[in-house]
Amino acid sequence: MSLRQRALEILCTADPADKAAQARALFERFEDHSLDAEALAEPDLLPGRPARPRLVPPKDVPTRTPFTLEGRAALLHAIAHIEFNAINLALDAVWRFGGMPAAFYRDWSQVASEEALHFTLLREHLQSLGFDYGDFDAQDGPWLMTQRTAHDVVARMALVPRTLEARGLDATPPLQAKFARAGDERAVEILAVILRDEVGHVAVGNRWYRWLCERDGLDPLALYAELVKRYDAPRLRPPFNREARRAAGFTDEEIAWLL
């Protein structure tokens, strides 16, 4: 079976633990799979996901405080849901876009593996508090952008890793501070792992976005502004983690555009 076929199978897997384990195995056995550029038929229902959590509009997901047990669990659940979605986003990049260099598929297989680790760490911590993934409502914003950019790898690289996932670079340090004030050192440790890896994930998006722009003779900065408007991507709000964004490959000019 080709790597892309296997990635699609894993993307269709509904059980979160199985999906996470298979995503990690996919990267560990990357060399065992062939690469091909053939078009694959898209299943009717993507991605595979469990019956719970219930998906609701973003406005219906309440803001939670980490200073009560249930509030802390709900906040951890929201982050775990982001990481579960991130597994799906990376797997979708692997299977959907044929004809890219082998390094593209290695990069996104690695991202899927690391997102699977993040989800597993968060779920284990959630379980230690007496809760589990699925116990709270969640929203589906990141997957909607994945659907919008399904036909365009340039837009996908611009608007998923470089926009939606890059928000995590800005949001994670304040979340760490909240959990620290709540006395949850394990959550702080897990978020440190996530922030470290997410710098690399956003860098993957930057690298392939620029590679595609160079291949097609496009101006990365001008095109990004156009894609944000065309696909109604969220306009990010400060404060920005400039150090992490620079480490992930954003230029000062790109950061200034956000302001």
C-alpha positions as CSV (number, residue, x, y, z in Angstrom):
1,M,0.0,0.0,0.0
2,S,1.3,3.5,-0.8
3,L,1.9,6.0,1.9
4,R,-0.9,8.3,0.7
5,Q,-3.4,5.4,0.6
6,R,-2.4,4.5,4.2
7,A,-2.7,8.1,5.3
8,L,-6.2,8.2,3.9
9,E,-7.1,5.0,5.8
10,I,-5.9,6.5,9.0
11,L,-7.7,9.7,8.4
12,C,-10.9,7.6,8.0
13,T,-10.3,5.9,11.4
14,A,-12.8,7.1,14.0
15,D,-11.4,5.9,17.3
16,P,-9.0,8.6,18.6
17,A,-6.6,6.2,20.3
18,D,-6.4,4.0,17.2
19,K,-5.9,7.1,15.0
20,A,-3.1,8.4,17.2
21,A,-1.3,5.1,17.3
22,Q,-1.6,4.5,13.6
23,A,-0.4,8.1,12.8
24,R,2.7,7.6,14.9
25,A,3.4,4.2,13.2
26,L,2.9,5.7,9.7
27,F,5.9,8.0,10.3
28,E,8.0,5.4,12.1
29,R,7.5,3.1,9.0
30,F,7.7,5.9,6.4
31,E,10.4,4.1,4.4
32,D,8.2,0.9,4.1
33,H,5.6,2.7,1.9
34,S,5.8,3.5,-1.7
35,L,5.1,7.0,-3.0
36,D,2.9,7.7,-6.0
37,A,1.2,10.6,-7.6
38,E,-2.1,9.0,-8.6
39,A,-5.3,10.6,-7.7
40,L,-7.2,8.9,-4.9
41,A,-10.9,8.8,-4.5
42,E,-12.2,10.9,-1.6
43,P,-14.6,9.0,0.8
44,D,-18.0,10.6,1.4
45,L,-17.3,11.4,5.1
46,L,-14.0,12.8,6.2
47,P,-12.5,12.8,8.6
48,G,-13.2,9.8,10.7
49,R,-14.1,10.9,14.2
50,P,-15.9,9.5,17.3
51,A,-19.5,10.1,18.0
52,R,-18.4,12.5,20.8
53,P,-17.5,15.3,21.3
54,R,-20.6,17.0,20.0
55,L,-19.6,19.6,17.4
56,V,-21.2,23.0,17.9
57,P,-20.7,26.5,16.4
58,P,-17.7,28.3,18.0
59,K,-19.9,30.8,19.7
60,D,-21.6,28.0,21.6
61,V,-18.4,26.7,23.1
62,P,-18.2,28.4,26.5
63,T,-15.1,30.1,27.9
64,R,-13.6,28.0,30.7
65,T,-11.5,28.9,33.7
66,P,-8.6,26.7,34.8
67,F,-9.3,27.6,38.4
68,T,-12.0,24.9,38.9
69,L,-11.6,21.2,38.2
70,E,-14.3,21.1,35.6
71,G,-13.1,24.3,34.0
72,R,-9.5,23.0,33.8
73,A,-10.7,19.8,32.3
74,A,-12.8,21.7,29.7
75,L,-9.9,23.8,28.8
76,L,-7.6,20.8,28.4
77,H,-10.4,19.1,26.4
78,A,-10.5,22.1,24.0
79,I,-6.7,21.9,23.5
80,A,-6.9,18.1,23.0
81,H,-9.6,18.7,20.3
82,I,-7.3,21.1,18.5
83,E,-4.6,18.4,18.5
84,F,-7.0,15.7,17.3
85,N,-8.0,18.0,14.5
86,A,-4.3,18.6,13.8
87,I,-3.7,14.9,13.3
88,N,-6.4,15.0,10.6
89,L,-5.1,18.1,9.0
90,A,-1.6,16.6,8.6
91,L,-2.9,13.3,7.3
92,D,-5.1,15.1,4.8
93,A,-2.1,16.9,3.4
94,V,-0.3,13.6,2.9
95,W,-3.1,11.8,1.0
96,R,-4.7,14.7,-0.9
97,F,-1.9,16.3,-2.8
98,G,-0.1,14.0,-5.2
99,G,3.0,14.8,-7.2
100,M,4.9,16.7,-4.4
101,P,8.5,15.9,-3.5
102,A,9.1,13.0,-1.1
103,A,10.2,15.4,1.6
104,F,6.7,17.0,1.6
105,Y,5.2,13.6,2.6
106,R,7.9,12.9,5.2
107,D,7.3,16.4,6.7
108,W,3.6,16.0,7.0
109,S,3.8,12.4,8.2
110,Q,6.1,13.6,11.0
111,V,3.6,16.4,11.8
112,A,0.8,13.9,12.1
113,S,2.9,11.7,14.4
114,E,3.8,14.6,16.7
115,E,0.2,15.9,16.8
116,A,-0.8,12.3,17.8
117,L,1.7,12.4,20.7
118,H,0.3,15.8,21.8
119,F,-3.3,14.5,21.7
120,T,-2.3,11.4,23.7
121,L,-0.5,13.4,26.4
122,L,-3.4,15.7,26.8
123,R,-6.0,12.9,26.9
124,E,-4.0,11.0,29.5
125,H,-3.8,14.1,31.6
126,L,-7.5,14.7,31.1
127,Q,-8.2,11.1,32.2
128,S,-6.1,11.7,35.4
129,L,-8.6,14.4,36.3
130,G,-11.6,12.1,35.9
131,F,-12.7,13.2,32.4
132,D,-12.1,12.0,28.9
133,Y,-12.1,13.2,25.3
134,G,-15.7,13.7,24.3
135,D,-17.0,14.8,27.6
136,F,-17.4,18.5,26.4
137,D,-18.7,20.1,23.3
138,A,-16.2,21.2,20.7
139,Q,-16.1,23.3,17.4
140,D,-14.9,22.3,14.0
141,G,-13.4,25.5,12.6
142,P,-10.0,24.1,11.5
143,W,-11.5,21.3,9.4
144,L,-13.7,23.8,7.6
145,M,-10.7,25.6,6.3
146,T,-9.2,22.2,5.3
147,Q,-12.3,21.6,3.2
148,R,-12.2,25.0,1.6
149,T,-8.6,24.5,0.5
150,A,-9.0,20.9,-0.6
151,H,-8.4,21.8,-4.3
152,D,-5.4,24.0,-3.8
153,V,-2.1,23.0,-2.1
154,V,-0.8,26.6,-2.1
155,A,-3.9,27.8,-0.3
156,R,-3.7,24.9,2.1
157,M,-0.1,25.6,3.1
158,A,-0.9,29.3,3.4
159,L,-4.0,29.1,5.5
160,V,-3.8,26.0,7.7
161,P,-0.3,25.7,9.1
162,R,0.7,29.4,8.5
163,T,-2.5,30.8,9.9
164,L,-4.7,28.5,12.0
165,E,-1.8,26.5,13.5
166,A,0.4,29.6,13.9
167,R,-2.2,30.9,16.3
168,G,-1.0,28.3,18.7
169,L,2.4,30.0,18.8
170,D,0.7,33.1,20.2
171,A,-1.8,31.4,22.4
172,T,0.3,28.8,24.2
173,P,2.4,31.0,26.5
174,P,-0.6,32.7,28.0
175,L,-2.3,29.3,28.5
176,Q,0.9,28.0,30.3
177,A,0.7,31.0,32.6
178,K,-3.0,30.2,33.4
179,F,-2.3,26.6,34.2
180,A,0.7,27.6,36.3
181,R,-1.5,29.9,38.3
182,A,-4.0,27.1,38.7
183,G,-1.2,24.8,40.0
184,D,-1.3,22.3,37.1
185,E,2.4,21.8,36.4
186,R,1.7,18.7,34.2
187,A,-0.4,20.9,31.8
188,V,2.4,23.4,31.7
189,E,4.9,20.7,30.8
190,I,2.7,19.3,28.0
191,L,2.1,22.7,26.5
192,A,5.9,23.2,26.5
193,V,6.2,20.1,24.3
194,I,3.4,21.3,22.1
195,L,4.9,24.8,21.6
196,R,8.3,23.3,20.8
197,D,6.9,21.0,18.2
198,E,4.4,23.5,16.8
199,V,7.3,25.9,15.9
200,G,8.5,23.0,13.6
201,H,5.0,22.4,12.2
202,V,4.5,26.0,11.2
203,A,8.0,26.0,9.8
204,V,6.9,23.1,7.6
205,G,4.0,25.2,6.3
206,N,6.3,28.1,5.7
207,R,8.8,26.0,3.8
208,W,6.3,24.4,1.5
209,Y,4.3,27.6,0.9
210,R,7.5,29.4,-0.2
211,W,8.6,26.4,-2.3
212,L,5.3,26.4,-4.1
213,C,5.4,30.2,-4.6
214,E,8.9,29.9,-6.0
215,R,7.9,27.0,-8.3
216,D,4.9,29.0,-9.6
217,G,6.6,32.4,-9.8
218,L,4.3,34.0,-7.1
219,D,5.1,36.7,-4.5
220,P,4.5,35.0,-1.1
221,L,3.5,38.1,0.8
222,A,1.1,39.5,-1.8
223,L,-0.4,36.1,-2.5
224,Y,-1.0,35.5,1.2
225,A,-3.0,38.7,1.6
226,E,-5.1,37.6,-1.5
227,L,-5.7,34.1,-0.1
228,V,-6.8,35.4,3.3
229,K,-9.4,37.5,1.6
230,R,-10.5,34.8,-1.0
231,Y,-11.0,32.1,1.6
232,D,-12.3,34.3,4.4
233,A,-9.5,33.2,6.7
234,P,-9.4,34.7,10.2
235,R,-7.4,37.9,10.6
236,L,-5.1,37.2,13.5
237,R,-5.0,39.5,16.5
238,P,-2.1,40.6,18.7
239,P,-0.2,40.0,20.9
240,F,2.0,37.8,18.7
241,N,4.8,35.5,19.8
242,R,7.4,37.1,17.6
243,E,10.2,35.0,18.8
244,A,8.4,31.8,18.0
245,R,7.1,33.1,14.7
246,R,10.6,34.0,13.6
247,A,11.8,30.6,14.7
248,A,9.1,29.1,12.6
249,G,10.3,31.0,9.5
250,F,8.1,34.1,9.4
251,T,10.0,37.2,8.1
252,D,9.7,40.6,9.9
253,E,7.8,41.8,6.9
254,E,5.2,39.0,7.3
255,I,4.9,39.7,11.0
256,A,4.4,43.4,10.4
257,W,1.6,42.6,7.9
258,L,-0.3,41.0,10.8
259,L,-0.3,44.2,12.9
